[in-house]
Amino acid sequence: MNTLKNLSIAAGLLFLQTAAAQSPAIDSRYSDSTIVRMVEKFRASHSRDVFPAAHLQQKFQNDFPKARDVEWETANDIYEVEFEVGNRDFKALYDTNGNLLMVNEEIHRSALPAVVKNAAESKYPKYSFEDIHKIRRGTETVYKIEMEKQFSDTEVRLLVKSDGTVVEENFDY
């Protein structure tokens, strides 16, 4: 019995270490609102493919050692790197000094916190989950959720805080 308990504890610790290794800390030098403005400015710009400086590549490799299919873009002193870890898609944004600003990670519905899932389902009960992303930026975590109405072409994109507060809704008809 003790052996089984010890194996369970070891497996749990290994899971936590693996999850932590895939979730590097977001740099704390910028406020949440500053990061949002930086990301919006990047998104509004015309980015270009780039081969980043060695210090950026090294920081990225330290943050995401299991990344593959890596592609870099830059605009307005922000570097966006798209990549895969396992079978999941990721995006990470860095400043020119290699400070990690944001991580956008594709997740499965089962990985949504219950309060977030319940908020989306109660607001849109006739919709089903299509695409879900966990976005860590600054000190906050938000979830970008795309839902499609059953028997319709109507889609809604939600931005939901980790406490279940819906902060943004956009419809596509």
C-alpha contacts under 8 A as a table, 3 or more apart, distances in Angstrom:
res1	aa1	res2	aa2	distance
1	M	4	L	5.26
1	M	5	K	6.33
2	N	5	K	4.98
2	N	6	N	6.04
3	T	6	N	5.07
3	T	7	L	6.13
4	L	7	L	5.08
4	L	8	S	6.18
5	K	8	S	5.08
5	K	9	I	6.25
6	N	9	I	5.08
6	N	10	A	6.09
7	L	10	A	5.03
7	L	11	A	6.04
8	S	11	A	5.13
8	S	12	G	6.14
9	I	12	G	5.07
9	I	13	L	6.21
10	A	13	L	5.11
10	A	14	L	6.12
11	A	14	L	5.05
11	A	15	F	6.15
12	G	15	F	5.07
12	G	16	L	6.26
13	L	16	L	5.05
13	L	17	Q	6.09
14	L	17	Q	5.08
14	L	18	T	6.07
15	F	18	T	5.11
15	F	19	A	6.07
16	L	19	A	5.05
16	L	20	A	5.99
17	Q	20	A	5.06
17	Q	21	A	6.03
18	T	21	A	5.05
18	T	22	Q	6.35
19	A	22	Q	5.19
19	A	23	S	6.22
20	A	23	S	4.94
20	A	24	P	6.76
21	A	24	P	6.46
21	A	63	D	7.50
21	A	64	F	7.45
22	Q	63	D	7.33
22	Q	64	F	6.11
23	S	63	D	7.67
24	P	63	D	5.50
24	P	64	F	7.65
25	A	100	L	7.58
26	I	99	N	7.76
26	I	100	L	5.30
26	I	101	L	5.73
26	I	102	M	6.48
26	I	103	V	7.97
26	I	136	R	7.54
26	I	137	R	6.64
26	I	138	G	6.09
26	I	139	T	7.71
27	D	30	Y	7.23
27	D	99	N	5.72
27	D	100	L	5.36
27	D	101	L	6.09
27	D	138	G	7.02
28	S	31	S	7.19
28	S	138	G	6.40
28	S	139	T	7.68
30	Y	34	T	6.03
30	Y	35	I	6.34
30	Y	138	G	6.91
31	S	34	T	5.14
31	S	35	I	6.33
31	S	138	G	6.22
31	S	139	T	7.97
32	D	35	I	5.22
32	D	36	V	6.30
32	D	137	R	6.70
32	D	138	G	4.70
32	D	139	T	6.44
32	D	140	E	7.21
33	S	36	V	5.04
33	S	37	R	6.27
34	T	37	R	5.13
34	T	38	M	6.14
35	I	38	M	4.98
35	I	39	V	6.08
35	I	101	L	6.58
35	I	102	M	7.92
35	I	137	R	6.98
35	I	138	G	6.70
36	V	39	V	5.18
36	V	40	E	6.10
36	V	137	R	7.95
37	R	40	E	5.06
37	R	41	K	6.09
38	M	41	K	5.17
38	M	42	F	6.21
38	M	78	I	7.76
39	V	42	F	4.99
39	V	43	R	6.12
39	V	78	I	7.96
40	E	43	R	5.07
40	E	44	A	6.14
41	K	44	A	5.18
41	K	45	S	6.39
41	K	76	N	7.22
42	F	45	S	5.30
42	F	46	H	7.96
42	F	47	S	7.53
42	F	75	A	5.77
42	F	76	N	5.96
42	F	78	I	6.56
43	R	46	H	7.73
45	S	75	A	6.33
45	S	76	N	7.38
46	H	75	A	6.65
47	S	73	E	5.95
47	S	74	T	5.18
47	S	75	A	4.73
48	R	73	E	5.22
48	R	74	T	5.57
48	R	75	A	6.83
49	D	71	E	7.72
49	D	72	W	5.83
49	D	73	E	4.31
49	D	74	T	6.57
50	V	72	W	5.61
50	V	73	E	5.32
50	V	74	T	6.54
51	F	72	W	6.59
52	P	56	L	6.19
52	P	57	Q	6.42
52	P	72	W	7.19
53	A	56	L	5.50
53	A	57	Q	6.47
54	A	57	Q	5.07
54	A	58	Q	6.06
55	H	58	Q	5.11
55	H	59	K	6.14
55	H	97	N	7.92
55	H	98	G	6.92
56	L	59	K	5.14
56	L	60	F	6.12
56	L	94	Y	7.99
56	L	96	T	7.62
56	L	97	N	7.32
56	L	98	G	5.14
57	Q	60	F	5.13
57	Q	61	Q	6.12
58	Q	61	Q	5.07
58	Q	62	N	6.15
59	K	62	N	5.11
59	K	63	D	6.15
59	K	98	G	6.22
60	F	63	D	5.01
60	F	64	F	5.90
60	F	65	P	7.74
60	F	98	G	7.96
61	Q	64	F	5.16
61	Q	65	P	4.90
61	Q	67	A	7.63
62	N	65	P	5.70
64	F	67	A	5.53
66	K	85	V	5.91
66	K	86	G	7.91
67	A	70	V	6.93
67	A	83	F	6.03
67	A	84	E	5.53
67	A	85	V	4.99
68	R	83	F	5.81
68	R	84	E	5.36
68	R	85	V	6.46
69	D	82	E	7.84
69	D	83	F	5.33
69	D	84	E	6.16
70	V	81	V	6.67
70	V	82	E	5.74
70	V	83	F	4.52
70	V	84	E	7.31
71	E	81	V	5.52
71	E	82	E	5.25
71	E	83	F	6.51
72	W	79	Y	6.83
72	W	80	E	5.72
72	W	81	V	4.45
72	W	82	E	6.54
73	E	79	Y	5.76
73	E	80	E	5.25
73	E	81	V	6.45
74	T	77	D	6.85
74	T	78	I	5.62
74	T	79	Y	4.50
74	T	80	E	6.15
75	A	78	I	5.55
75	A	79	Y	6.85
77	D	95	D	6.09
77	D	96	T	5.68
78	I	93	L	6.67
78	I	94	Y	5.81
78	I	95	D	4.79
78	I	96	T	6.30
79	Y	93	L	5.52
79	Y	94	Y	5.12
79	Y	95	D	6.14
79	Y	96	T	7.08
80	E	91	K	6.72
80	E	92	A	5.70
80	E	93	L	4.51
80	E	94	Y	6.53
81	V	91	K	5.56
81	V	92	A	5.34
81	V	93	L	6.44
82	E	89	D	7.50
82	E	90	F	5.79
82	E	91	K	4.48
82	E	92	A	6.68
83	F	89	D	6.04
83	F	90	F	5.37
83	F	91	K	6.39
84	E	87	N	6.57
84	E	88	R	5.54
84	E	89	D	4.65
84	E	90	F	5.79
85	V	88	R	5.57
85	V	89	D	6.73
85	V	90	F	7.42
88	R	105	E	7.37
88	R	106	E	5.91
88	R	107	I	7.30
89	D	105	E	6.17
89	D	106	E	5.45
90	F	103	V	7.11
90	F	104	N	5.55
90	F	105	E	4.56
90	F	106	E	6.29
91	K	103	V	5.76
91	K	104	N	5.00
91	K	105	E	6.59
92	A	100	L	7.28
92	A	101	L	7.50
92	A	102	M	5.60
92	A	103	V	4.46
92	A	104	N	6.27
93	L	100	L	6.05
93	L	101	L	5.42
93	L	102	M	5.21
93	L	103	V	6.62
94	Y	97	N	7.62
94	Y	98	G	5.43
94	Y	99	N	5.29
94	Y	100	L	4.56
94	Y	101	L	5.40
94	Y	102	M	7.35
95	D	98	G	5.44
95	D	99	N	5.44
95	D	100	L	6.86
95	D	101	L	7.03
96	T	99	N	7.44
100	L	103	V	7.92
101	L	137	R	5.99
101	L	138	G	6.62
102	M	135	I	7.05
102	M	136	R	5.56
102	M	137	R	4.38
102	M	138	G	7.04
103	V	135	I	5.70
103	V	136	R	5.27
103	V	137	R	6.65
104	N	133	H	6.36
104	N	134	K	5.75
104	N	135	I	4.41
104	N	136	R	6.54
105	E	133	H	5.37
105	E	134	K	5.18
105	E	135	I	6.36
106	E	131	D	7.79
106	E	132	I	5.96
106	E	133	H	4.42
106	E	134	K	6.37
107	I	111	A	6.29
107	I	112	L	7.67
107	I	132	I	5.65
107	I	133	H	5.54
107	I	134	K	6.57
108	H	111	A	5.44
108	H	112	L	7.19
108	H	132	I	6.58
109	R	112	L	5.43
109	R	117	K	7.85
109	R	129	F	7.32
109	R	132	I	6.92
112	L	116	V	6.46
112	L	117	K	6.00
113	P	116	V	5.40
113	P	117	K	6.29
113	P	162	S	7.39
114	A	117	K	5.07
114	A	118	N	5.86
115	V	118	N	5.17
115	V	119	A	6.10
115	V	162	S	7.47
115	V	163	D	6.42
115	V	164	G	5.26
116	V	119	A	5.15
116	V	120	A	6.38
116	V	143	Y	7.84
116	V	160	V	6.66
116	V	161	K	7.35
116	V	162	S	6.22
116	V	163	D	6.74
116	V	164	G	4.49
116	V	165	T	7.80
117	K	120	A	5.33
117	K	121	E	6.11
117	K	164	G	7.87
118	N	121	E	5.08
118	N	122	S	5.85
118	N	164	G	7.73
119	A	122	S	5.35
119	A	123	K	6.13
119	A	164	G	5.49
119	A	165	T	7.37
119	A	166	V	7.58
120	A	123	K	5.28
120	A	124	Y	6.02
120	A	125	P	7.89
120	A	158	L	7.87
121	E	124	Y	5.14
121	E	125	P	4.96
121	E	127	Y	7.45
122	S	125	P	5.43
124	Y	127	Y	5.51
125	P	128	S	7.95
126	K	149	K	5.78
126	K	150	Q	6.01
127	Y	147	M	5.72
127	Y	148	E	5.06
127	Y	149	K	4.06
127	Y	150	Q	5.63
128	S	147	M	5.26
128	S	148	E	5.37
128	S	149	K	6.38
128	S	150	Q	6.87
129	F	132	I	7.50
129	F	145	I	7.22
129	F	146	E	6.20
129	F	147	M	4.50
129	F	148	E	6.60
130	E	145	I	7.57
130	E	146	E	5.42
130	E	147	M	5.20
130	E	148	E	6.56
131	D	145	I	5.94
131	D	146	E	5.05
131	D	147	M	7.15
132	I	143	Y	6.97
132	I	144	K	5.78
132	I	145	I	4.62
132	I	146	E	6.35
133	H	143	Y	5.59
133	H	144	K	5.08
133	H	145	I	6.50
134	K	141	T	7.00
134	K	142	V	6.10
134	K	143	Y	4.70
134	K	144	K	6.55
135	I	141	T	5.58
135	I	142	V	5.23
135	I	143	Y	5.91
135	I	144	K	7.35
136	R	139	T	7.46
136	R	140	E	5.96
136	R	141	T	4.47
136	R	142	V	6.57
137	R	140	E	5.65
137	R	141	T	6.40
140	E	161	K	7.98
141	T	161	K	6.54
141	T	162	S	6.01
142	V	159	L	6.61
142	V	160	V	5.56
142	V	161	K	4.51
142	V	162	S	5.70
143	Y	158	L	7.79
143	Y	159	L	5.61
143	Y	160	V	5.13
143	Y	161	K	6.36
143	Y	162	S	7.17
144	K	157	R	6.98
144	K	158	L	5.65
144	K	159	L	4.65
144	K	160	V	6.54
145	I	157	R	5.63
145	I	158	L	5.07
145	I	159	L	6.42
145	I	160	V	7.69
146	E	155	E	6.92
146	E	156	V	5.79
146	E	157	R	4.45
146	E	158	L	6.36
147	M	155	E	5.58
147	M	156	V	5.35
147	M	157	R	6.43
148	E	152	S	7.54
148	E	153	D	7.04
148	E	154	T	5.90
148	E	155	E	4.34
148	E	156	V	6.47
149	K	152	S	5.47
149	K	153	D	6.79
149	K	154	T	5.51
149	K	155	E	6.12
153	D	173	Y	6.18
154	T	171	F	7.15
154	T	172	D	5.79
154	T	173	Y	4.58
155	E	171	F	5.73
155	E	172	D	5.08
155	E	173	Y	6.44
156	V	169	E	6.68
156	V	170	N	5.54
156	V	171	F	4.42
156	V	172	D	6.19
157	R	168	E	7.89
157	R	169	E	5.65
157	R	170	N	5.12
157	R	171	F	6.38
158	L	166	V	6.84
158	L	167	V	7.58
158	L	168	E	5.56
158	L	169	E	4.70
158	L	170	N	6.66
159	L	166	V	5.94
159	L	167	V	5.62
159	L	168	E	4.96
159	L	169	E	6.65
160	V	163	D	7.90
160	V	164	G	5.91
160	V	165	T	5.52
160	V	166	V	4.39
160	V	167	V	5.77
160	V	168	E	7.21
161	K	164	G	5.42
161	K	165	T	5.21
161	K	166	V	6.42
161	K	167	V	7.03
162	S	165	T	7.35
166	V	169	E	7.49
